[in-house]
Amino acid sequence: MRCLVAGCGYVGSALAAGLAAEGHEAFGLRRRPKGLPEGVQTIAADLCDAATLAAAIPPDLDAVVYAVASDARDPAAYRRAYVEGLVNLLARLPTPGPRVIFTSSTSVYGQDDGSWVDEASPTLPPRETGRILLEAEAALSGSGRDFSILRLGGIYGPGRTRLLETVRDGTARLPAEAGVYTNRIHRDDAARALDHLVKLPSVDPVYLGVDDDPAELSEVLRWMAGRLGVPEPERSAAETAAVTGRGLRTRKRCRNRQLRASGFELRHPTFREGYDAILTAGI
Ligand SMILES: NC(=O)c1ccc[n+]([C@@H]2O[C@H](COP(=O)([O-])OP(=O)(O)OC[C@H]3O[C@@H](n4cnc5c(N)ncnc54)[C@H](OP(=O)(O)O)[C@@H]3O)[C@@H](O)[C@H]2O)c1
């Protein structure tokens, strides 16, 4: 198989490395592609530079995974990364052409009442950035191509352990209120889910990419403290936004049933296995 990973960063590199290790031809595209994993063919290109993009795209692709992330959290940067870059790329792929998988986010859901959400739930994002992701999803679904969208939860893994570090250094705070959930996925499972969708004979339009346990943030923080052998974080008096540091107050619980029903098995079914693996490996 020949697979282009457009936006070959944290998750994309894990995906491309896995494909290359299996003997597939994996192409990793990004603007500054230094240090991509061994076996991955490097392409230096800017998806927003329409003039030079066509020449950068390898021929005869079986699949494209669009795993670009925005440089900043503002709407203009989101539009460039998710809509402009994707539309540019789609316009330069042959028709009929490769299957295209887009990495979206669970931030497209605005549910804030502790309810469970899945692929059939309404998408009413509270923020402009979430609405831009939906625009990108619509550009792909309206393209007439074989496609799928993986709405990922918060990605953690080796080198992405910010929450763990706040528990270690004592700056973490338990949310003031109950019902603040985390919807997460380990980097390797995110990459393996993309690999799975690339290879499935046929795919659904949307899947949620989260683990089995949208645990409460307070439960995750307490578990981490126990695992690290440090004191349990104090309860915050401030708003949850200050606790997560990202202005995120997540009161939804994301369900991964459809991804699992498609035959995908998580290696890290909950945050416990995922963080335990990171801590055991010392990374
Ligand atoms: N992180 C999370 O918790 C989270 C949650 C939900 C969904 N997601 C989604 O999951 C996907 C993967 O995330 P990630 O953490 O792996 O992101 P990442 O590590 O930031 O990688 C994204 C890559 O996109 C490349 N890129 C950005 N703009 C580009 C452009 N104009 N042209 C070519 N390449 C470009 C960047 O490389 P250069 O700078 O070298 O170009 C970078 O390597 C993203 O779509 C993200 O939105 C992430």
The ligand as a MOL file (V3000), in Angstrom:
LIG
                    3D

  0  0  0     0  0            999 V3000
M  V30 BEGIN CTAB
M  V30 COUNTS 48 52 0 0 0
M  V30 BEGIN ATOM
M  V30 1 N -3.5220 16.9210 20.4420 0
M  V30 2 C -4.7340 16.5780 20.8140 0
M  V30 3 O -5.0270 16.3750 21.9960 0
M  V30 4 C -5.8110 16.4070 19.7430 0
M  V30 5 C -7.1380 16.2390 20.1190 0
M  V30 6 C -8.0920 16.0320 19.1300 0
M  V30 7 C -7.7330 16.0040 17.7960 0
M  V30 8 N -6.4160 16.2040 17.4450 0 CHG=1
M  V30 9 C -6.0510 16.1720 16.0260 0
M  V30 10 O -5.2250 15.0570 15.8010 0
M  V30 11 C -4.3500 15.3320 14.7040 0
M  V30 12 C -2.9350 14.9540 15.0570 0
M  V30 13 O -2.4920 15.7370 16.1490 0
M  V30 14 P -0.9690 15.7770 16.5610 0
M  V30 15 O -0.9310 15.9670 18.0270 0
M  V30 16 O -0.2510 14.6180 15.9650 0 CHG=-1
M  V30 17 O -0.4870 17.1100 15.8500 0
M  V30 18 P 1.0290 17.6530 15.6680 0
M  V30 19 O 2.0000 16.8200 16.4220 0
M  V30 20 O 0.9980 19.1080 15.9520 0
M  V30 21 O 1.2940 17.3960 14.1300 0
M  V30 22 C 0.6680 18.1280 13.1250 0
M  V30 23 C 1.6230 18.2690 11.9780 0
M  V30 24 O 1.0220 19.0840 10.9570 0
M  V30 25 C 2.0810 19.7240 10.2710 0
M  V30 26 N 1.5230 20.8910 9.5910 0
M  V30 27 C 0.8840 21.9410 10.1620 0
M  V30 28 N 0.5300 22.8210 9.2110 0
M  V30 29 C 0.9570 22.3140 8.0160 0
M  V30 30 C 0.9060 22.7700 6.6840 0
M  V30 31 N 0.3490 23.9500 6.3490 0
M  V30 32 N 1.4430 22.0020 5.7060 0
M  V30 33 C 2.0370 20.8120 6.0100 0
M  V30 34 N 2.1050 20.3140 7.2810 0
M  V30 35 C 1.5830 21.0760 8.2710 0
M  V30 36 C 3.1030 20.0800 11.3540 0
M  V30 37 O 4.4290 20.0310 10.8710 0
M  V30 38 P 5.1970 21.3510 10.3340 0
M  V30 39 O 5.0430 22.3880 11.3950 0
M  V30 40 O 6.6120 20.8560 10.1110 0
M  V30 41 O 4.5200 21.6950 9.0600 0
M  V30 42 C 2.9360 18.9220 12.3430 0
M  V30 43 O 3.9570 17.9670 12.1770 0
M  V30 44 C -4.5460 16.8070 14.3540 0
M  V30 45 O -5.4360 16.9070 13.2750 0
M  V30 46 C -5.1990 17.3610 15.5870 0
M  V30 47 O -6.0080 18.4760 15.3070 0
M  V30 48 C -5.4520 16.4080 18.3860 0
M  V30 END ATOM
M  V30 BEGIN BOND
M  V30 1 1 1 2
M  V30 2 2 2 3
M  V30 3 1 2 4
M  V30 4 1 4 5
M  V30 5 2 4 48
M  V30 6 2 5 6
M  V30 7 1 6 7
M  V30 8 2 7 8
M  V30 9 1 8 9
M  V30 10 1 8 48
M  V30 11 1 9 10
M  V30 12 1 9 46
M  V30 13 1 10 11
M  V30 14 1 11 12
M  V30 15 1 11 44
M  V30 16 1 12 13
M  V30 17 1 13 14
M  V30 18 2 14 15
M  V30 19 1 14 16
M  V30 20 1 14 17
M  V30 21 1 17 18
M  V30 22 2 18 19
M  V30 23 1 18 20
M  V30 24 1 18 21
M  V30 25 1 21 22
M  V30 26 1 22 23
M  V30 27 1 23 24
M  V30 28 1 23 42
M  V30 29 1 24 25
M  V30 30 1 25 26
M  V30 31 1 25 36
M  V30 32 1 26 27
M  V30 33 1 26 35
M  V30 34 2 27 28
M  V30 35 1 28 29
M  V30 36 1 29 30
M  V30 37 2 29 35
M  V30 38 1 30 31
M  V30 39 2 30 32
M  V30 40 1 32 33
M  V30 41 2 33 34
M  V30 42 1 34 35
M  V30 43 1 36 37
M  V30 44 1 36 42
M  V30 45 1 37 38
M  V30 46 2 38 39
M  V30 47 1 38 40
M  V30 48 1 38 41
M  V30 49 1 42 43
M  V30 50 1 44 45
M  V30 51 1 44 46
M  V30 52 1 46 47
M  V30 END BOND
M  V30 END CTAB
M  END
